[in-house]
Amino acid sequence: WRAASLAQGFRHSQVSVAASQAKASSQEATRHPSCAMAMRRQSWRTVFLALVLSGTVASAISGGAGPAPAPDASACDGSGHCRALEGLVLLTTRSTVKKESGRLLEATALKGDGTRGLEHTMAALQRLAVAVVNGTETLTDMQRELLQGIRDQMDDLMNSTSLDHHEDQAEVDRARDLLVGCDGKLANIELTANASSSKELSHSECRVAEKALNATRLAKCQTYADAVMRQATPPDCFGSYDPRPSAEHVRSTHACLREIASWSAALKESLEDKVVACDNATEGHNKQVEECNRLQTKYENTFCNYRKELTGSCSSYDTCRSSQLAMQEEVHAGVRVTEAGRKAQIAAAEHIRCFLGVFEASEQEQPQKLDNCTRLSPNTSAFEIIYHEPLPALTCDIEPVAVYPCDAQWLTDRYVSQAWYAQAPAKECTPCDDVKSAPTSTPVPELPAISTTSASPPALLQPVAGCPDDSESSCEDWFSLGCGALSPADCPNTNTYSPFVTVLPRTERSDNRWWGSGRCSGHSCTDLWMVVDLGVVATIGRINFINYQGVNGVKKLEVSASDSLTGSFAKAQVFAELPSGDEPGNTGKKTQNHCCTVPDTDLIFEPALTGRFFKFNVLENHGAAGSGFYRVYFERASAVAPTPAPTPEPSAAPLQPVAGCPDDSESSCEDWFSLGCGALSP
């Protein structure tokens, strides 16, 4: 301060004003971390240089050509803080301002004012250089010392500006990297998708094998059943055999016993291998069903994991990308301001260093150097920031999981529509944990799809049939015949052909059905009936009826009701022309019984039938010696919606033609063909 005052003759008051302005600026700067750091790094020479560059003592450099100008009013705010001083303090030190929202813009505002301080200094040095070259000014030792200080500060400025440039570039690069990092949110999608596809394939392959085993089981067990139902007629004496004959009938009884033994031994031998084959095929099929059901659960759970991963990852990716895009835009906006200010600083600093070179040159070189400085256009391309355009957003499509386990469309697409489903139906579906509205277990729909004609779920009852569990009741009241040709007392509920199975869900004992043999002839059936107990008195509007297939199926059925097991059964309604082929029923759909595709038929009661016990009396069948059916499902009258009877498409009801000699003995073969089997008559 003293040196400046002595050299330029400043009034003490002017120096005091400059000092107070420097002190106030220092206090203001300490409120900002970067400014505080800058102030701590400055010497008093730096403060004095700030005054020089802000124009307060610019005339000291130019040799006292006139009184010292007052501080530029535009460089000071209302509180007397000279922004030029603040700007220079920041410009001549390495800024540590974090490139964050708010603080970044605050720092760049200071840098802008600092650039103006450099421009003042550049103009003062240019005037001094012109005076020196023209010979109107001679530099004093004090001025040379000040000029050397300015050169040192310009060198520091160039170094710190380069560091600032690299910091800004790093900040821009970091914003890009954070945006690209959002792509990692989608990294696990492909892995979970592949896992789901693998489980789906394993389940499907298992069901294909199950279908083949089921076909084998059906063939083996049908062979056994046919052998039982078509066994040789027992000896004539079998029906009248008396185990306690009179003396005169001992010989004849013994002779009859020999005939019965011979007949029984032959029958046993013919059936033994067939029943073993049936049992082995059934056991193998049951094990396969158990394995496929396990794989189905694994598949559904794995798909749910895939769904959770895909939807969660897509949501996280969108959130991350939106946030990082906004941050990148903010960083770019702030850095563009500092980049422009930095280039202006570099240009001014290069001019200053050039004019300083004029003072350091010989008198002969000074004019040319001054001219070069006047024409100088500094190259600031090294301080240009490389801005990164955001890459296009990755596609994250949740359409693959829009349909998920237990959804109606899922069941149709993944199970019902598959070629194996008819012979290897899927078990009940397990929903995803995050589907709050889903039941704990959703039944697989009947072939081909879930009906949507009812606005509310059907009010299904839980009926029972077959022989009662208690030992006090007689089976004779529950059905007339079952288990093939066995009486009720000899037909346990565990038998494949017991009426007990007719009210079970199709997922339980799916290969079982009610069958009574020997009570039908010429399409007419006699004394072939069974009873179902609903457990409570109920008004039934509809029964979903799943028939036996082909000639074994029921053609005409009488249904009646009673409040007690022993009757009387009243209000009988008869349903005629019930189909049993591979054709749609009156619901317009087909379904699956134990082996085959059969009509899906509704028995609609008009009026509704009320009772606890419902009796099903088979009046006619489609031509076999026996008959029965697969399942019956009851619906209360309140749940019944009118079922339209659509006209099937021509291709939807394939015919089942027959030729050759008829099975029944009443028809003549002569009416069916004239010659066959080579040269044989009908």
C-alpha positions, 0 to 999 in steps of 0.5 A, a space after each residue: 500500500 505504501 509503495 503504491 501511495 508513494 509511487 502515485 501520490 494517492 490520497 490516503 482516503 482513496 487507499 482507505 476506500 480501496 482497502 475497505 472494499 477489499 476487506 468487505 469483498 473478503 468477508 463476502 467471499 468467506 460465505 462461499 467455500 470456493 471463495 473462502 479457499 481462494 481468499 486464504 490462498 491470496 497474498 496481499 500482493 494478490 489483493 493489490 493486484 485485484 485493485 490494479 485489475 479492477 481499475 482502482 489503481 490502473 493509472 499507477 501502471 500507466 505512469 500516473 497520467 492523471 488522477 486515479 479513477 474512481 471504482 467503476 460503479 457498474 462493478 460494485 453493488 449497492 453494499 460497496 462490494 466490488 464484484 470485479 475484485 471478487 471476480 479476480 479473486 476467483 479467477 486467479 485461484 483454482 475454483 473448488 465450487 461443486 457443479 451443483 444446482 444453484 451453487 454452480 450458477 452463483 459461482 459462474 456469476 462471479 466468474 463473469 464479473 472477474 472476466 470484466 476485471 481482466 478486460 480492464 487490466 488488459 486495456 490498462 496494459 495496452 495503453 501503457 504498452 503504447 506509451 512505452 513504445 511511443 516513448 512517452 512513458 518509461 517504466 519505473 522499478 515499481 511498475 516492473 515489479 507490479 508487471 512481474 506480479 501480474 505475469 505470475 498471476 496470469 500463469 497461475 490463472 492459466 493453470 487453474 483454468 485448465 484444472 477447472 476445464 478438466 473438472 467441468 469435463 469430468 462432471 459432464 462425463 459423470 452425468 453421461 455415465 450415470 445416465 448410461 448406468 440406468 441400463 443396468 436396471 434391465 440386466 436381469 430380465 433376459 436371465 429370468 425370461 430364459 428361466 421361465 422358458 426353460 420351465 415351460 419347456 420342461 412342463 410341456 415335455 412332461 405332459 407329452 409323456 403323460 399323454 402317451 402314458 395315459 393312452 397306454 393306460 387307457 388301452 391296457 385297462 380297456 383291454 382288461 375291462 373288455 375281457 371282463 365285460 365280454 367274458 365267456 358265459 358261465 355254465 348253465 347250471 351256474 345260476 341254479 347251483 346249490 352248495 347244499 344239494 340233496 342226496 339225489 343231486 350230489 352227482 349233478 351238483 359235483 358235475 356242475 362244480 367241475 364245469 364252473 371250476 373249468 370256466 373260472 380257471 380259464 377266465 382267471 387265466 385270461 384276466 390275470 395278465 390283463 389286470 396286471 398290465 392295467 395296474 402297472 400302466 395306471 401306476 406309471 401314469 399316476 407317477 407321471 401326473 405327479 411329476 408334471 404337476 410339480 413341474 407345472 407349479 415350478 413353471 408358474 412360480 418361475 413365470 411370476 418371478 419373470 413378471 415381477 422382474 420385468 415390470 419392476 425393472 422397467 419401472 426402475 429404468 424409466 424412473 432412473 432415466 428421467 432423473 438422470 436426463 434432468 440432471 444431465 440437462 442441468 449439468 450441461 446448462 451450468 457448464 456451458 456458462 462456465 465454459 463461455 466465461 473460461 474462454 473469455 478469461 483465457 482470451 483476456 489472459 493471453 492478451 495480458 501476457 502478450 502485452 507483458 511481453 512488449 515490456 520485456 522485449 528490446 526497444 527494437 522488437 517492441 513495436 512489432 510485438 505491440 502490433 502482434 498483440 493488437 492483432 492477437 486472436 487467442 485460440 481457446 479450442 483446447 478449453 471446449 467441453 465435449 457434451 454427450 448426447 443421450 443415447 436413445 432409451 432402451 425398449 422395455 416391453 412388459 407385453 410378454 407378462 401382460 397375461 400371467 398365471 391363472 388369468 383366463 387367457 393364460 390358461 387357454 394359451 398355455 394349457 388348454 390349447 396345447 395338443 397334450 391337454 386332452 389326455 394330460 390336463 393341467 392341475 389347478 393353477 397357482 397365482 402370482 403372489 402380487 396378484 392380490 385379487 386372485 384366489 389361492 387356487 384357480 381351477 383350470 378351465 374345461 376344454 376348450 375355454 372358460 365360459 363367460 355367459 354367466 355374470 357371476 361365479 356359479 353357485 356350485 354345491 358339494 354333492 356325494 354319490 356311491 356307497 355311504 361311508 357308514 356301515 349302517 346304510 345300505 348301498 342298495 338305495 344309492 345305485 342299482 349297478 356299478 363297477 361293471 356288472 357288480 351289485 352295490 354291495 360288491 362295488 366299493 367307492 375305490 373302484 374305477 367304475 363306481 358311481 362315487 366318482 361322478 361328483 368328484 372334480 375332474 382333477 380327482 381320479 380323472 380316469 374314473 367313471 360310472 359304468 353299469 354293464 348288461 342292463 342295456 339292449 337295443 338302445 333300451 336300458 332297464 334298472 340302471 340308476 344312481 342317486 346323488 346327495 347334495 347335503 342340503 335341500 337345494 333348487 337346481 336350475 342346471 346340471 353340467 353333464 359329461 357323458 360316456 363316449 360313443 355307443 356307451 354314452 347315455 342317450 335318454 336320461 330321467 332326473 328326479 328329486 326327493 327330500 329323502 334317500 328312499 323317495 319318493 322321487 318326483 317331478 321327473 324331467 327327461 332329457 332325450 337325444 343326449 350326444 356322446 360323440 366328438 361334437 359340441 353339446 348344447 353349450 356350443 363346446 366340447 369337453 374331456 372325459 376320462 379318455 375322449 372328447 365328448 359334448 359339453 352338455 347342460 341339463 336345464 330344468 324348466 321349472 327348476 328342480 328342488 330336493 336334496 337327493 337327485 336320481 339319475 335313471 338311464 333310459 336309453 344309450 347309444 347301442 352298447 350292452 351297458 352305460 354310464 357317465 363321467 361327471 355331473 356338476 350341479 348349479 343352483 337356480 339363482 346362478 343359471 343364465 340362459 344357455 343359447 344353443 348355437 348352430 354348430 359350424 358344419 366342420 364343428 360336428 364331424 359324423 361317425 359313420 359305420 358300415 359292415 354287418 351291424 352289431 345287433 342280432 336283429 338286423 340282417 347283414 344282407 341289407 348292408 352289402 352284397 359281397 365282401 371278405 373276398 368272395 363271401 356273402 354277407 
